[in-house]
Amino acid sequence: MAEPARTPLRSRRLLLTARRVAAAAIGVTLAAGATACGPKDAADAGADAAPHKGGTLTVLNSEPQTDFDPARLYTSGGGKVPTLVFRTLTTRKRANGAAGTKAVPDLATDTGRPSKNATVWTYTLKDGLKFEDGTPITSADIKYGIERSFAAELSGGAPYLRDWLIGGEKYQGPYKDKSKDGLKSIETPDDKTLVFHLKKPEGEFPLLATQTQFAPVPRAKDTGTKYEEHPVSSGPYQVVKNTGDGEHLLLKRNPHWSERTDKERHAYPDTVDVRSGLDSAVINQRLATGSGPDAAAVTTDTNLGPAELARVSGDKELEKRVGTGHFGYTNYLAFNPKVKPFDKPEVRQAIAYAVNRRSVVNAAGGSSLAEPATTFLPDQKSFGYTGADPFPAGRTGNPEKARELLKKAGYPHGLKITLTHSTAKNFATSPEVATAVQDALKKAGITVELKGLEDNDYKDTVHSLKDEPGLFIGGWGADWPSGGPFLAPIFDGRQIVKDAYNFNHAQLDDAAVNHEIDAINKLTDLHTAAARWGALDDRIGEQALSVPLFHPVYKRLHGKSIRNVVISDWDGVLDISQVAVK
């Protein structure tokens, strides 16, 4: 997938979360009669069976695990392949559902100690931490790992540190900076202490510290762009093979990892064999049949599609092997109020009332794969979800109320508009969803012309201030489960980008909104912050700058010998650090 020019807090997140949703586009049918047959012990090996150590876990994915370097990866919280190799200052609690949305200590003894105004964060490392070669992990290794992520040669990771750390916007990484101190806003007064100095208060720094950029890298073992071929492990597994730029990763136990220092990972299998670049239909067929090594296989990126899910629902054995996950993502209609007639609030409100969310959900794969949305924030407590509905239209829309508002706006006989969408078959911004919106608005007297663009052209168009259409289908996913990385990039006026990818589609620059974002960012009590994010979401929602459509639901198969399935609301995918295969 082509990647646009990088800008703070923006492009990579959209592309990666879009991949997660795009995986739902599978529509093949499972082979008839596929059941959980096999060896006697395997037949009894369900997700709730007692886990044991040993065996090989196979991971079958469609997207290759490219750029396997902690500086270049864009992952947070753990749960996928990188979490087996790279430990970070904090990680997420490895628990099902909402319990898994909390940051907990990983390499550090706690989630960080903030100064009074949350501009300085201090961490202390645990005792007994070691790399795969047995050398101790020190604070200098973590500082160096972070500094590498600023190097242009290793771009791709999350951009927050560049925005948050003092001097981060100018720092170019250790390959160009030959000074002794490196990035001065990260202090290492001793081998076990790190002190971060931020430009402004950031109460969610412990959540950011789950990003792979916080993984330690020994300077002496750094091979630059070749480091991804054999990164030095701080986690329970080490890389013994990486071919095809992540298409085949083979991981084996790190003999110097200790569960005594790591309460979140279990490392049950002896070996983890990651096979990527596979067709989604093939992955689901192999998981369903479960022959040979596929009995002990999982996927971290491939959903069941509507047709597959219907077949699974008719097979009790297969149904037991479907994991359900929720990731903080919202699909929505985005307005550009700079384009007529969307400059009139009544027109935007009319469209909000006219939308038939039942038909949209059906177009997105049905109620098993999508849930109707009335708030921009996802429907999870950690985001601050309130359940508000500023323009209550019920499940099927309110065309009468929409016509009333159109008349008030000066369009008593209706109007014609254009809806831009992607032609990608991803059940998110796709033609099916666009058609459902078109049909619903027609009942309110709004004639919608659909303008489908190839996916890359679509992204370039809708995220350009110069070319942004008046109405398009968009989507947004959070880098961690909080309202901060959800609302700020979309509605903070200071994040409007003129010469690169812009995600503030409404070009909203409201001083009160900007001020509240800053005020919430000062809070280190994330429960209090969540309530404030929810209230801000409600306030913005009343302006009808977007029409929330649905939140995706992930349904994924796992092999019949897989045990100890854990799926948290952090990213909604099976956590392979918890899985056992026997």
URPE-V605084 format. One record per pair of residues at least 12 apart in sequence whose ideal C-beta (glycine too) atoms are under 6 Angstrom apart, sorted by the first residue. I is the first residue (numbers start at 0). GAP is how many residues later the second one is. D is the distance in whole Angstrom. If there is no record, write none. Layout:
# URPE-V605084
i = (I	I)
gap = (GAP	GAP)
d = (D	D)
This chain:
# URPE-V605084
i = (1	3	4	6	6	6	7	7	8	9	9	10	11	12	15	16	16	18	20	20	20	21	22	22	22	23	23	23	23	24	24	24	25	25	25	26	26	27	28	28	29	29	29	33	33	34	35	35	37	41	41	41	44	44	46	48	50	50	50	50	51	51	52	53	53	54	54	54	55	55	56	56	56	56	56	57	57	57	57	58	58	59	59	59	59	59	60	60	60	61	61	61	61	62	63	63	63	63	64	64	64	64	65	65	66	66	67	67	68	68	69	69	69	70	70	70	70	71	71	71	72	72	73	73	74	75	75	75	75	76	76	76	77	77	78	78	78	79	80	81	82	83	83	83	84	84	84	85	85	85	86	86	86	86	87	87	87	87	88	88	88	88	88	89	89	89	89	89	89	90	90	90	91	93	93	93	93	95	96	97	97	99	99	99	100	100	100	100	102	102	106	107	108	108	110	111	111	113	116	117	117	117	117	117	118	118	119	120	120	121	122	123	123	124	125	127	128	129	130	130	131	131	131	131	131	133	136	136	137	138	138	138	138	138	139	140	140	141	142	142	143	143	144	144	144	145	146	146	146	147	148	149	149	150	150	152	156	157	159	163	163	164	165	165	165	166	170	184	200	200	201	202	202	202	202	203	203	206	215	217	228	232	235	235	235	235	236	236	236	237	239	246	246	248	249	250	251	264	265	267	268	279	282	282	283	283	286	286	289	289	293	294	294	294	295	295	295	296	297	297	297	298	299	302	302	302	303	305	305	308	308	320	320	321	321	322	322	322	322	323	324	324	324	324	325	325	326	326	327	327	327	327	328	328	329	329	329	329	329	329	330	330	330	330	331	331	331	331	331	332	333	333	333	333	334	334	335	335	336	338	341	343	344	345	345	345	346	347	348	348	348	349	349	349	351	351	351	352	352	352	352	352	353	353	353	353	353	353	354	354	354	355	355	355	356	356	357	357	358	359	359	359	359	360	362	362	362	363	363	363	364	368	369	369	370	371	372	372	372	372	373	373	374	374	374	375	375	376	376	376	377	378	379	381	382	383	383	383	383	383	385	385	387	389	389	396	398	398	401	402	402	413	413	415	416	416	417	417	418	418	418	418	419	419	419	420	420	420	421	421	422	422	423	427	428	430	433	437	462	462	464	464	480	482	487	488	489	489	490	490	490	491	491	492	492	492	505	515	519	553	560	561	562	563	563	563	565)
gap = (454	497	495	490	493	494	151	155	480	491	493	490	62	466	58	312	460	44	405	407	531	404	278	279	280	279	341	345	403	400	401	402	254	255	279	278	280	253	278	282	258	278	281	254	255	282	281	524	257	253	518	519	516	518	518	514	217	512	513	529	528	530	215	216	528	214	526	527	215	217	212	215	239	522	524	215	235	238	239	215	239	215	218	223	237	239	215	238	240	216	218	239	240	238	182	183	212	213	16	181	184	211	179	180	89	161	160	178	158	159	16	142	145	77	78	83	86	82	84	85	84	139	83	84	137	134	135	403	404	15	133	493	13	14	492	494	496	220	193	130	494	151	153	167	148	150	152	126	129	149	19	20	147	148	18	122	126	127	18	19	34	120	125	13	16	21	116	119	120	15	119	173	478	170	472	481	484	470	472	283	471	468	469	470	281	380	468	469	103	104	18	15	15	17	95	93	94	410	84	83	84	85	404	406	79	82	77	75	84	73	71	68	69	67	135	133	132	126	101	103	100	101	106	122	124	122	79	97	53	49	52	53	54	55	48	75	77	74	43	45	73	75	70	71	72	67	27	35	36	69	64	21	23	22	24	72	56	53	48	34	38	20	19	31	33	18	12	12	320	321	319	318	319	320	321	278	280	273	18	14	13	21	18	21	29	31	14	17	35	16	12	29	30	25	23	21	19	312	312	312	312	22	16	19	24	273	270	272	269	270	265	264	265	266	263	265	285	262	260	264	276	257	273	251	252	253	251	59	60	59	246	236	237	233	235	233	242	244	251	231	229	242	247	248	243	246	244	245	50	55	150	153	148	223	43	46	48	146	218	221	97	144	218	219	142	214	215	216	217	214	138	140	171	212	13	210	132	134	169	131	128	65	199	59	62	63	62	196	42	56	195	52	55	56	39	192	195	38	40	45	48	49	43	45	48	86	87	90	42	85	192	40	41	84	15	38	37	38	77	73	76	189	190	189	69	70	73	63	69	186	62	184	180	182	180	178	175	176	177	178	15	174	13	162	173	161	172	106	109	160	173	172	189	99	100	99	146	147	149	150	148	152	150	151	152	43	44	45	42	41	42	31	32	31	31	54	31	33	15	29	31	52	31	49	52	13	31	52	33	36	29	31	31	47	44	21	16	12	38	39	33	37	89	50	29	14	13	14	17	22	49	22	25	15	16	21	39	20	12	18	20	17	17	14	15	16	12)
d = (5	5	5	5	5	5	5	5	5	5	6	5	5	6	5	6	3	6	6	4	5	4	5	5	5	4	6	6	5	5	5	6	4	6	4	4	5	4	5	6	5	6	5	4	5	5	4	4	6	6	6	5	5	6	4	5	5	5	4	3	6	5	5	6	6	5	4	5	4	6	4	5	6	6	5	5	5	6	4	4	6	6	6	5	5	5	4	6	5	6	5	6	5	5	4	5	4	5	5	4	6	6	5	5	5	6	4	6	5	4	5	4	4	4	4	4	6	5	4	6	6	4	6	6	6	5	5	5	5	4	5	4	5	6	6	6	4	5	6	6	5	5	4	6	5	5	6	5	4	6	5	5	4	5	5	6	4	5	5	5	5	4	5	5	5	5	5	4	5	4	5	6	5	5	6	6	6	6	6	6	5	2	6	5	4	4	5	5	4	5	6	4	5	6	4	6	5	5	5	4	6	5	6	5	5	5	6	5	5	5	5	6	6	4	5	5	6	4	5	6	6	4	4	5	6	5	5	6	4	4	6	6	6	5	5	4	6	5	5	5	6	5	5	5	4	6	5	5	5	6	4	5	4	3	5	6	5	5	5	5	6	4	4	5	5	5	5	4	6	4	6	6	6	5	4	6	5	4	5	6	5	5	6	4	5	4	4	6	6	5	5	5	5	4	6	4	5	4	6	4	5	5	5	5	6	6	4	6	5	5	6	5	5	4	5	4	4	4	5	6	6	6	5	5	6	6	4	5	6	6	6	6	5	6	6	5	5	5	5	6	4	4	3	6	5	5	5	3	4	6	4	5	4	6	6	6	6	6	6	6	5	5	5	5	6	5	6	5	5	4	5	4	4	5	5	6	5	5	6	3	5	5	6	5	5	4	5	4	6	5	5	4	4	5	4	5	5	5	5	5	4	4	5	6	4	6	5	4	6	6	6	5	4	4	4	6	5	5	4	6	5	5	6	5	4	5	4	5	6	5	5	5	4	6	5	6	4	6	5	5	4	6	6	6	6	5	6	6	6	5	5	6	6	4	5	5	4	6	4	3	4	6	5	5	5	5	4	4	4	6	6	3	6	4	6	6	5	5	6	5	6	5	5	4	4	4	6	5	5	4	4	6	4	5	4	6	5	6	4	5	6	5	6	3	5	5	6	6	5	6	6	6	5	6	3	6	4	5	5	5	6	6	4	5	6	5	4)
